[in-house]
């Protein structure tokens, strides 16, 4: 599929996207069975952003950002651009000028399996970007990749139109067909967590709230009333 640009894609429904964005990465990841989470080196360039949008994908090659420019043309307002690379690379393929272009087109944010540069300027713009590295090393425009084809980004398959949720905890991908179901499961999980939070604020121990004591005992955990005499300690440097 190298050299292909798909102009039109099916996108996740707007209501599900809005719900997933409100829930955030940790809750969504748990709600869909602890799947879809990108590698933990995918970090926000600046902290505090939370976005969800339909994925527009770009497959680029090491040291080359040409296809990111191509992808900008097919982005719609509310999309999240997901950039995968054909081989391991951390060059700064995305910077302030591309961020300016995507922001003008209405993109929610960018997820980069490569590096980002102009971190200070992008932070000042408050344009959400997640990347595997910050690198001042620039790129060229010489190699043809593809736009809006299935890719693997940071260990997760992303199909154009999938819902991409990103915040300070990382990036999680929800298949488009599952977006409504996962949003509902996340809302139910959130209600349970609210009830648990209220109990914990009252001082109830997690050991009792979650019924852990019997399982711990079955695993062999024992409690010993102390204090115990552990004998003389070896002096430092001995």
C-alpha positions in Angstrom: 0.0 0.0 0.0 3.0 2.3 -0.3 2.2 5.5 -2.2 -1.5 5.5 -1.5 -3.6 8.4 -0.1 -7.2 7.6 0.9 -9.1 10.8 1.0 -12.3 9.7 2.7 -12.7 7.4 5.7 -15.4 6.3 8.1 -15.0 8.1 11.4 -16.0 7.2 15.0 -19.4 8.7 15.9 -19.2 12.1 17.6 -21.0 11.2 20.8 -18.7 8.3 21.5 -15.6 10.5 20.8 -16.9 13.1 23.2 -17.5 10.5 25.9 -14.1 8.8 25.5 -12.3 12.2 25.7 -14.0 13.0 29.0 -13.1 9.5 30.4 -9.4 9.7 29.6 -6.8 7.1 28.8 -6.6 5.1 32.0 -10.4 4.5 32.2 -10.7 3.8 28.5 -7.9 1.3 28.6 -9.5 -0.6 31.5 -12.9 -0.4 30.0 -11.9 -2.1 26.8 -10.1 -5.0 28.6 -6.7 -3.4 29.0 -6.0 -3.3 25.3 -5.0 -0.7 22.8 -2.4 1.2 24.9 0.6 2.5 23.1 4.1 2.1 24.5 4.8 4.3 27.5 7.5 6.2 25.7 4.7 8.1 23.8 4.7 11.2 26.0 3.0 14.6 25.7 5.2 17.4 24.6 3.4 19.6 27.2 1.3 18.4 30.1 -2.4 19.0 30.6 -4.0 18.2 27.3 -6.7 15.5 26.9 -8.1 14.8 23.4 -10.0 12.2 21.5 -10.6 12.2 17.8 -10.8 9.9 14.8 -7.5 8.7 13.5 -6.0 9.9 10.2 -2.9 7.8 9.7 0.3 8.6 8.0 3.1 6.1 7.3 6.5 7.8 6.9 10.0 6.6 6.5 13.0 7.4 8.8 14.2 11.0 8.5 11.4 12.0 6.2 8.2 13.9 7.0 6.8 14.3 3.5 3.7 12.3 4.1 2.8 14.4 7.2 2.4 17.3 4.8 0.3 15.1 2.5 -1.9 14.0 5.4 -2.7 17.6 6.4 -4.8 17.9 3.2 -7.2 15.1 4.1 -7.6 16.0 7.8 -11.0 17.1 9.0 -11.8 19.2 12.1 -11.7 17.0 15.2 -9.3 14.4 13.8 -6.1 13.2 15.4 -3.1 12.6 13.1 -1.3 9.3 13.9 2.1 9.1 12.4 3.8 5.7 12.2 7.3 5.0 10.8 8.5 2.1 8.7 11.6 1.7 10.8 12.8 2.7 14.2 13.6 6.5 14.2 13.4 9.4 16.6 14.2 12.4 14.3 12.3 15.6 14.8 9.7 15.1 11.9 7.2 17.5 13.4 7.6 21.1 14.5 6.0 24.5 15.0 5.1 25.1 11.4 3.3 21.8 10.9 1.6 22.3 14.2 0.4 25.7 13.0 -0.9 24.1 9.8 -2.8 21.3 11.6 -4.2 23.7 14.2 -5.6 25.9 11.4 -7.2 22.8 9.8 -9.0 22.0 13.1 -7.0 18.9 14.1 -7.3 17.9 17.8 -3.7 16.8 18.0 -0.9 14.6 16.7 0.6 11.2 17.9 4.1 10.6 16.6 6.1 7.4 16.6 9.0 9.6 15.8 10.5 12.7 17.3 9.1 16.2 17.7 11.0 19.5 17.8 10.2 23.1 18.6 8.8 21.9 21.9 8.7 25.3 23.5 6.8 26.9 20.7 4.3 24.0 20.4 3.8 24.3 24.2 3.1 28.0 23.9 0.6 27.3 21.1 -1.1 24.7 23.4 -1.4 22.4 20.4 -1.5 18.8 21.7 1.3 16.5 20.6 2.5 13.1 21.8 5.8 11.8 20.6 8.4 9.1 21.4 11.2 11.7 21.7 12.1 15.4 21.5 14.8 15.8 18.9 16.1 18.9 17.1 17.3 16.7 14.2 15.4 17.7 11.1 14.1 15.6 8.2 13.9 15.7 4.5 11.1 15.3 1.9 12.2 12.5 -0.4 10.4 9.2 0.3 6.8 8.3 -0.5 4.7 6.6 2.2 0.9 6.4 2.6 -2.0 8.2 4.2 -5.1 6.7 5.7 -4.0 3.1 5.6 -3.8 0.7 8.6 -0.5 1.2 10.5 1.2 0.0 13.6 2.1 2.9 15.9 4.0 2.4 19.1 3.0 -1.3 19.2 -0.7 -0.8 18.5 -2.6 -1.3 15.2 -4.5 1.9 14.1 -7.1 1.7 11.4 -8.2 5.1 9.9 -11.3 6.2 11.7 -10.4 4.5 15.0 -10.9 6.6 18.1 -7.6 7.9 19.6 -7.6 9.0 23.2 -4.5 10.8 24.6 -3.7 12.6 27.8 -0.9 12.8 30.4 -1.1 9.0 30.9 -0.3 8.2 27.3 -2.3 7.1 24.2 -4.9 4.4 23.8 -6.7 3.4 20.6 -10.3 2.2 20.4 -11.5 0.4 17.2 -14.2 2.5 15.6 -16.8 -0.3 15.8 -16.2 -0.6 19.5 -16.3 3.1 20.4 -19.9 3.3 21.7 -19.5 0.1 23.7 -16.3 1.1 25.3 -17.7 4.6 26.1 -20.6 2.9 27.9 -18.3 0.5 29.8 -16.1 3.4 30.8 -19.1 5.4 32.1 -20.1 2.4 34.2 -16.6 2.0 35.5 -16.5 5.7 36.4 -19.6 5.4 38.5 -18.1 2.5 40.4 -14.9 4.4 41.0 -16.9 7.4 42.3 -18.5 5.2 44.9 -15.1 3.7 45.9 -13.6 7.1 46.1 -16.2 8.2 48.6 -15.5 5.2 50.8 -11.7 5.7 50.6 -12.2 9.4 51.6 -14.1 8.1 54.7 -11.0 6.1 55.6 -12.1 2.7 54.5 -9.1 0.6 53.6 -8.7 -0.8 50.1 -8.0 -4.2 51.7 -11.6 -4.2 53.0 -13.3 -2.2 50.2 -12.1 -4.6 47.5 -12.3 -7.8 49.6 -8.5 -8.6 49.5 -7.9 -10.1 52.9 -9.0 -13.7 52.1 -7.1 -13.8 48.9 -4.0 -12.5 50.6 -4.4 -15.1 53.4 -4.8 -17.9 50.7 -1.5 -16.7 49.2 0.2 -17.1 52.5 0.4 -13.6 53.8 0.7 -13.5 57.6 0.7 -10.7 60.1 3.2 -10.7 63.1 2.8 -8.4 66.1 6.1 -6.6 66.6 8.4 -5.0 67.2 10.9 -7.7 66.2 14.7 -7.7 67.0 16.4 -8.0 63.7 19.9 -8.2 65.2 22.9 -5.9 64.7 23.1 -4.0 61.5 26.3 -4.0 59.4 27.9 -0.5 59.5 28.0 1.5 56.3 31.1 0.9 54.3 31.9 -2.4 55.9 
